[in-house]
Structure formats: structure tokens, C-alpha cells
Amino acid sequence: MRRIDEVLTEIDNLIDQAALEDFIARGWVRPLRDQTDYAFEDVDISRIQLVCELRIDMRLELDAIDIILSLMDQLYDSRARFDRLIEALGNQPENVRNSIIKSLRDA
């Protein structure tokens, strides 16, 4: 876990604290919060870097960033659900798996 000052240094000072707090207020980044500060995980850092690329490098409008991040979140959620489905199917008896595979082929 890293604090705001560490995050700003790690991201090569592409943004300042006000911009980072704006990202948080918009819901683009969702760090943990304790009594005194935010705590950022690796996934938060990656997301901040993505937002910086979209906003600074690509110069996208705020609405476009909202849409992109929403679509990415939906994609990651779908992928996680699909992974759980594949795992659940893998835990089924072979005859059940074969029946499902046959149904998919026939569809």
C-alpha cells in the first residue's frame, strides 16, 4: 500500500495531488481510506497511469474517460465471471461437461 506522496512520485509526477484527488472524486480510482490518508494498491496505480495516458497523452475529454473506464470495468467483470464459470464447469462430472459442450455446438 502506498500513500498519495508515494503515488505522485511513482507516477513520475505526471499529476499533482489536486488532480489525483479529482480522479478519486470522479470514481476513476478507488483507493482505501483510513483516518488520515488514502492507501493505494497496485491496481490503483495502474488505473491512475491509464487515466493519465487517456487524459494527458491522448487528451481525451472527461466524458470519454468516464465511458472508457466504465466499459473496461464491465469487460473485467465479464472476464472474471467467465473464469468462474469455466472453473465451475471444470468441476462437473465429465458427462455434464460433454452435455454442455454438445448444447453449445448445437446452438
MODELLER restraints for C-alpha pairs under 7 A, 6 or more apart:
rsr = mdl.restraints
at = mdl.atoms
rsr.add(forms.Gaussian(group=physical.xy_distance, feature=features.Distance(at['CA:1:A'], at['CA:39:A']), mean=5.54, stdev=0.5))
rsr.add(forms.Gaussian(group=physical.xy_distance, feature=features.Distance(at['CA:1:A'], at['CA:40:A']), mean=5.23, stdev=0.5))
rsr.add(forms.Gaussian(group=physical.xy_distance, feature=features.Distance(at['CA:1:A'], at['CA:41:A']), mean=5.06, stdev=0.5))
rsr.add(forms.Gaussian(group=physical.xy_distance, feature=features.Distance(at['CA:2:A'], at['CA:39:A']), mean=5.40, stdev=0.5))
rsr.add(forms.Gaussian(group=physical.xy_distance, feature=features.Distance(at['CA:2:A'], at['CA:40:A']), mean=5.01, stdev=0.5))
rsr.add(forms.Gaussian(group=physical.xy_distance, feature=features.Distance(at['CA:2:A'], at['CA:41:A']), mean=6.69, stdev=0.5))
rsr.add(forms.Gaussian(group=physical.xy_distance, feature=features.Distance(at['CA:3:A'], at['CA:37:A']), mean=6.89, stdev=0.5))
rsr.add(forms.Gaussian(group=physical.xy_distance, feature=features.Distance(at['CA:3:A'], at['CA:38:A']), mean=5.94, stdev=0.5))
rsr.add(forms.Gaussian(group=physical.xy_distance, feature=features.Distance(at['CA:3:A'], at['CA:39:A']), mean=5.18, stdev=0.5))
rsr.add(forms.Gaussian(group=physical.xy_distance, feature=features.Distance(at['CA:3:A'], at['CA:40:A']), mean=6.26, stdev=0.5))
rsr.add(forms.Gaussian(group=physical.xy_distance, feature=features.Distance(at['CA:4:A'], at['CA:38:A']), mean=6.62, stdev=0.5))
rsr.add(forms.Gaussian(group=physical.xy_distance, feature=features.Distance(at['CA:8:A'], at['CA:15:A']), mean=6.82, stdev=0.5))
rsr.add(forms.Gaussian(group=physical.xy_distance, feature=features.Distance(at['CA:8:A'], at['CA:16:A']), mean=6.76, stdev=0.5))
rsr.add(forms.Gaussian(group=physical.xy_distance, feature=features.Distance(at['CA:11:A'], at['CA:49:A']), mean=6.91, stdev=0.5))
rsr.add(forms.Gaussian(group=physical.xy_distance, feature=features.Distance(at['CA:23:A'], at['CA:29:A']), mean=5.90, stdev=0.5))
rsr.add(forms.Gaussian(group=physical.xy_distance, feature=features.Distance(at['CA:24:A'], at['CA:30:A']), mean=6.08, stdev=0.5))
rsr.add(forms.Gaussian(group=physical.xy_distance, feature=features.Distance(at['CA:29:A'], at['CA:44:A']), mean=6.07, stdev=0.5))
rsr.add(forms.Gaussian(group=physical.xy_distance, feature=features.Distance(at['CA:29:A'], at['CA:47:A']), mean=6.59, stdev=0.5))
rsr.add(forms.Gaussian(group=physical.xy_distance, feature=features.Distance(at['CA:29:A'], at['CA:48:A']), mean=6.70, stdev=0.5))
rsr.add(forms.Gaussian(group=physical.xy_distance, feature=features.Distance(at['CA:30:A'], at['CA:44:A']), mean=6.90, stdev=0.5))
rsr.add(forms.Gaussian(group=physical.xy_distance, feature=features.Distance(at['CA:31:A'], at['CA:38:A']), mean=6.02, stdev=0.5))
rsr.add(forms.Gaussian(group=physical.xy_distance, feature=features.Distance(at['CA:31:A'], at['CA:39:A']), mean=5.64, stdev=0.5))
rsr.add(forms.Gaussian(group=physical.xy_distance, feature=features.Distance(at['CA:31:A'], at['CA:40:A']), mean=4.96, stdev=0.5))
rsr.add(forms.Gaussian(group=physical.xy_distance, feature=features.Distance(at['CA:31:A'], at['CA:44:A']), mean=6.42, stdev=0.5))
rsr.add(forms.Gaussian(group=physical.xy_distance, feature=features.Distance(at['CA:32:A'], at['CA:38:A']), mean=5.66, stdev=0.5))
rsr.add(forms.Gaussian(group=physical.xy_distance, feature=features.Distance(at['CA:32:A'], at['CA:39:A']), mean=5.04, stdev=0.5))
rsr.add(forms.Gaussian(group=physical.xy_distance, feature=features.Distance(at['CA:32:A'], at['CA:40:A']), mean=6.49, stdev=0.5))
rsr.add(forms.Gaussian(group=physical.xy_distance, feature=features.Distance(at['CA:33:A'], at['CA:39:A']), mean=5.95, stdev=0.5))
rsr.add(forms.Gaussian(group=physical.xy_distance, feature=features.Distance(at['CA:54:A'], at['CA:60:A']), mean=5.76, stdev=0.5))
rsr.add(forms.Gaussian(group=physical.xy_distance, feature=features.Distance(at['CA:54:A'], at['CA:65:A']), mean=6.82, stdev=0.5))
rsr.add(forms.Gaussian(group=physical.xy_distance, feature=features.Distance(at['CA:89:A'], at['CA:97:A']), mean=6.43, stdev=0.5))
